[in-house]
Structure formats: structure tokens, C-alpha cells
Amino acid sequence: MGVPEMRTLLGQAEGEDPLSGLAAVRQMRHETDQLEAVLVRRARVAGSSWKAIAAMLGVSRQAVHKKYGGSRFSRD
């Protein structure tokens, strides 16, 4: 999903209809979760530590490792 689509969802989230806004928020959350996973994988492949990734996400190293620490995100 690109920037124009995210802007559309943001507009829906800020609109008059709260149910439409909630649906838009759900979709944005899904999209950002997917993007976060891709970026964590890219950061690990590039050599970033779990500590550095956790700092950027504002969570503990343990939390980010628990969420993404499986073999699919390992560089080992």
C-alpha cells in the first residue's frame, strides 16, 4: 500500500462516520504491522542488533525479539 492509499485511510479515520473510521484504523494497523515486520527483517539482515531495533520501536529488546526473533528474522 502506498502513500496515497494511506492518506485515504487517514481521511476516513478522521471523517464523520466512526464505524468507517474504525475500519480504516484497522486497515492502517494491518499495513503498518506488515511494514514493521519487513523493516525489522531488513535491519537484521543489515546487521542491526535487537537492542537497536527495540530502541527505534520504543520497546524492550526482549519484546522485539519475542515478536520477531524466530529464525525467519535471524541473520545467523
N, C-alpha and C positions, 0 to 999 in steps of 0.2 A: 504494500500500500504506500502510495506516495504522499507528498505534502498536500496536494490539492484535496485528496480524499480525507486526510486527517483534518484539514480545515473545515470541510463539510461536516464531519462528525462533531467537531468542536462547536460549530454553529448550531447543530441540532441539540447538543448538550446544553447550550446557553439559551435555547429557544423557550417558547411559551409552554409547550407540552412536556410535562415532567416524565411521562412514560416514554416518549420518543427520546428525551434526554438521557434517561437511564439506559435505553437500548444502545445509544451512541457511546455512552461511557463504557458499557460492557465491551463493545467492539474495539474501542480505543485501548482498553486494558489488554485485550487479547493481542492486538497488534504490537503494543509496547512490550508485552511479555515475550513475544517471539523475537522482536528486535534485540531485547536484552540478552536472550539466550545466544543469539548469533554473535553479539558483541563480546560476550564473555568467552565464547569459543575462540574468536579471533584474538582476543587479548591473551589467552592461554597459549595459543599457537605462536604468538609473537614473543612469548617469554615472560609475560606479566605474572606476578605472584598472586596467590589467592588473597593475601593481605592487601595488595594494591587494588585489586578488583573490588574487594569488600569496602575499602575506603571510598572509592568512587560511587558505590551504591548506597553508602551510608548504613551498612550493616556490619555485623561481625564477620571475621574470617570463617568462623565455624558455620555461620548461617549460609554464606555464599557457597562454601564447599559442600554443605549438605544438599543445597538445591542443585548445584551444577557439578559436583565433584565426582560423578561417575566416570567411567572410562571414556565416555563419549566426549568429555571435556578435558581429558588429561593429555599432556604432551609427552608423558612417559611411555 
